[in-house]
């Protein structure tokens, strides 16, 4: 195998990646795939890459490419203006409904999904006890069985970290903006890392899924899909946004990232702006 063969093969696989997973087949993606192909030096492995575009089902080699090209880094309390708007929305919904369903996509290593769990736990705590001052015993007694939070991603490696719920600043910088109060009440500290408490972990279910496939459910009240659409082609953005609309209940709310292109169908969504953020409500 020579470099030109690897380059041509990476171009073919990048196009296939775009069609299957929605990830834009730009130069950076092609370069990462080419690097991966060249690192696998045996001729039999190269033949397996050649066969990939003909393979209809997702397999271990496709997953290996996905892990290579996806971004795994995240951190807690990213874009707090959006999270503050989400907290306000959570309070409004739980004042009217008994259950709440939230979807974080893509959730990477779980920080956003857990941020949502913290927000909801704080809201339920305040509604139940009438105080925002957290207490270990009251938190432990708090019933959160009516809350359903899903974190999804196409990266199995990221979700493995998410399910562990173990974070430290040396490895990923995940805790660099975390509120000390949340660090105190929602984590157990060990010498090497902070681990999300079991009660909070139970609120979140992590699932490997592709956002351009049919959605997991059609009854989400809130969806956060931040800073992902910028990597999609216009065609895949459209498909993704159609799926997000299908996944929301009527009146449900969608929060995008500040850099995401807004190609949302006005027949599906109404745009709202407040002091903190822009968000979209399903008609």
C-alpha positions in Angstrom: 0.0 0.0 0.0 1.3 3.5 -0.9 0.3 7.0 0.2 -1.6 7.7 -3.0 -3.7 4.6 -2.5 -4.4 5.5 1.1 -5.4 9.0 0.1 -7.8 7.8 -2.6 -9.3 5.3 -0.2 -9.7 8.0 2.5 -11.6 10.2 0.1 -14.0 7.3 -0.8 -14.6 6.5 2.9 -15.0 10.2 3.9 -17.9 10.4 1.4 -19.4 7.3 2.8 -19.0 8.7 6.3 -21.0 11.8 5.3 -23.8 9.6 3.8 -24.0 7.2 6.8 -23.3 9.4 9.8 -23.7 13.0 8.7 -20.1 14.1 9.3 -18.9 16.5 6.7 -16.2 14.9 4.5 -13.8 17.9 4.6 -10.0 17.8 4.3 -9.5 17.4 8.1 -11.7 14.3 8.2 -10.0 12.8 5.1 -6.6 13.4 6.6 -7.6 11.6 9.8 -8.9 8.6 7.9 -5.8 8.5 5.7 -3.6 8.6 8.9 -5.6 5.7 10.3 -5.3 3.6 7.1 -1.5 4.2 6.9 -1.1 3.2 10.6 -2.6 -0.2 9.8 0.3 -1.6 7.8 -0.8 -5.2 6.9 -2.2 -5.8 3.5 -5.2 -7.8 4.9 -6.2 -4.8 7.0 -6.0 -2.5 3.9 -8.3 -4.9 2.1 -10.8 -4.6 4.9 -10.8 -0.9 4.5 -11.4 -1.3 0.7 -14.4 -3.5 1.5 -15.9 -1.0 4.0 -17.8 1.1 1.5 -19.5 -2.1 0.3 -20.5 -3.1 3.8 -24.0 -1.9 4.6 -23.9 -2.6 8.4 -22.0 -0.7 11.0 -19.1 -2.8 12.2 -15.9 -2.6 14.3 -13.8 -1.0 11.6 -16.4 1.7 10.9 -16.5 2.3 14.7 -12.7 2.6 14.6 -12.9 5.4 12.0 -15.7 7.1 13.9 -13.5 7.2 17.1 -10.7 8.7 15.0 -12.7 11.6 13.5 -15.0 12.6 16.3 -14.2 15.2 19.0 -14.4 13.8 22.5 -13.5 16.8 24.6 -16.1 18.7 26.6 -16.5 20.3 30.0 -19.1 21.1 32.6 -21.2 24.3 32.5 -20.3 25.1 28.9 -22.2 28.2 27.6 -23.9 29.0 30.9 -26.3 31.4 29.2 -27.9 28.5 27.4 -27.9 26.3 30.5 -29.6 29.1 32.5 -32.3 29.3 29.8 -32.7 25.5 30.0 -33.1 25.8 33.8 -35.9 28.3 33.4 -37.6 26.0 30.9 -37.2 23.0 33.3 -38.9 25.0 36.1 -41.8 25.9 33.8 -42.3 22.4 32.5 -42.2 20.7 36.0 -44.7 23.3 37.3 -47.1 21.9 34.7 -46.2 18.3 34.1 -45.3 15.3 36.3 -42.6 13.9 34.0 -39.8 15.5 32.1 -37.7 14.0 29.2 -34.5 15.6 27.9 -32.1 14.6 25.2 -28.5 15.7 25.0 -27.0 15.1 21.5 -24.1 14.7 20.9 -23.2 14.2 24.6 -19.5 13.3 24.1 -18.1 12.2 27.5 -21.3 13.1 29.4 -20.6 16.5 30.8 -23.7 18.2 29.2 -26.0 15.3 30.1 -24.9 15.5 33.8 -25.2 19.3 33.7 -28.8 18.7 32.8 -29.2 16.3 35.6 -27.8 18.8 38.1 -30.2 21.5 36.8 -33.2 19.2 37.1 -32.2 17.9 40.5 -31.9 21.5 41.8 -35.2 22.5 40.3 -37.1 19.5 41.9 -35.2 20.2 45.1 -36.4 23.8 45.2 -40.0 22.9 44.3 -40.1 20.2 47.0 -38.4 21.9 49.8 -38.8 25.6 49.0 -35.1 26.4 49.4 -32.1 26.5 47.0 -29.6 25.7 49.8 -28.6 22.1 49.2 -28.4 19.5 51.9 -27.0 16.0 51.6 -29.8 14.3 53.4 -32.6 16.1 51.5 -30.8 15.4 48.2 -30.6 11.7 49.0 -34.3 11.6 49.9 -35.3 13.5 46.8 -37.5 11.5 44.4 -36.2 11.8 40.7 -38.0 8.8 39.2 -40.1 11.0 37.0 -37.0 12.4 35.2 -35.6 10.9 32.0 -32.4 12.2 30.5 -30.8 10.6 27.5 -27.2 11.3 26.3 -26.4 9.9 22.8 -23.3 9.9 20.7 -21.9 7.9 17.8 -18.6 7.4 19.8 -18.6 4.2 21.9 -15.4 5.4 23.6 -16.9 8.7 24.7 -20.0 6.9 26.1 -17.8 4.5 28.0 -16.3 7.5 29.8 -19.8 9.1 30.2 -21.2 6.0 31.9 -18.2 5.9 34.4 -18.9 9.6 35.3 -15.3 10.1 36.5 -13.6 13.4 35.7 -10.5 15.3 36.5 -8.8 18.5 35.3 -5.5 16.8 34.4 -7.0 14.4 31.8 -9.7 16.5 30.1 -10.2 19.8 31.9 -13.8 18.8 32.4 -14.1 20.5 35.8 -12.5 23.8 34.9 -15.7 25.8 35.1 -17.7 23.6 37.5 -19.5 25.5 40.3 -17.9 24.5 43.7 -21.4 23.9 45.1 -22.2 21.4 42.4 -18.8 19.8 42.9 -19.5 19.5 46.6 -23.0 18.0 46.4 -23.2 16.1 43.1 -19.7 14.4 43.1 -17.8 12.0 45.3 -14.1 13.0 45.5 -11.3 10.4 45.3 -7.5 11.1 45.2 -7.5 10.9 41.4 -10.9 12.1 40.2 -14.3 13.4 41.0 -17.1 10.8 40.3 -20.8 11.8 39.7 -22.9 10.5 42.6 -24.9 7.3 41.9 -28.2 9.1 42.4 -27.4 11.6 39.6 -26.0 8.8 37.4 -29.3 7.0 37.6 -31.0 10.0 36.0 -29.1 9.6 32.8 -29.1 6.8 30.2 -26.3 6.8 27.6 -27.0 5.2 24.2 -24.9 4.9 21.0 -27.0 6.3 18.2 -26.8 8.4 15.0 -28.7 11.6 15.0 -29.6 11.3 11.3 -31.3 7.9 12.0 -34.9 7.9 13.2 -35.0 9.4 16.8 -35.0 7.2 19.9 -38.4 8.6 21.1 -41.0 11.2 20.1 -41.8 12.6 23.5 -38.9 14.8 24.5 -39.7 18.0 26.2 -36.2 19.5 25.7 -33.4 18.8 23.3 -29.9 20.2 23.4 -28.0 19.8 20.1 -25.1 22.2 20.4 -22.2 22.8 18.0 -22.8 19.7 15.9 -24.6 21.0 12.8 -21.6 23.0 11.7 -19.9 19.6 10.8 -22.9 18.6 8.6 -23.6 19.2 4.9 -26.8 21.1 4.2 -28.6 17.9 3.2 -27.6 16.3 6.5 -28.5 19.4 8.5 -32.0 19.2 7.1 -32.4 15.5 7.9 -31.0 16.0 11.4 -33.4 18.9 12.1 -36.3 16.9 10.8 -35.5 14.2 13.3 -35.1 16.7 16.1 -38.6 18.0 15.3 -40.0 14.5 15.3 -38.4 13.8 18.7 -40.0 16.7 20.4 -43.5 16.9 21.9 -45.7 19.8 20.6 -44.4 22.9 22.4 -41.1 21.2 23.1 -37.9 23.3 23.0 -34.7 22.9 21.1 -31.5 24.6 22.1 -28.7 24.9 19.5 -25.2 26.1 19.9 -24.2 29.7 19.3 -22.2 28.7 16.2 -24.8 26.4 14.6 -26.3 27.5 11.3 -30.1 28.1 11.7 -31.7 26.3 8.8 -34.7 25.3 10.8 -38.0 24.8 9.0 -40.4 27.6 10.0 -43.2 25.1 9.6 -41.8 23.1 12.5 -40.4 25.7 14.8 -40.9 29.2 16.2 -37.8 31.1 17.2 -37.6 32.8 20.6 -35.1 35.2 22.0 -34.6 36.2 25.6 -31.9 38.0 27.5 -29.7 34.9 27.6 -30.1 32.9 24.5 -32.0 31.9 21.3 -34.1 28.8 21.4 -36.8 27.1 19.2 -40.2 25.8 20.1 -41.9 23.1 18.2 -45.3 24.2 16.8 
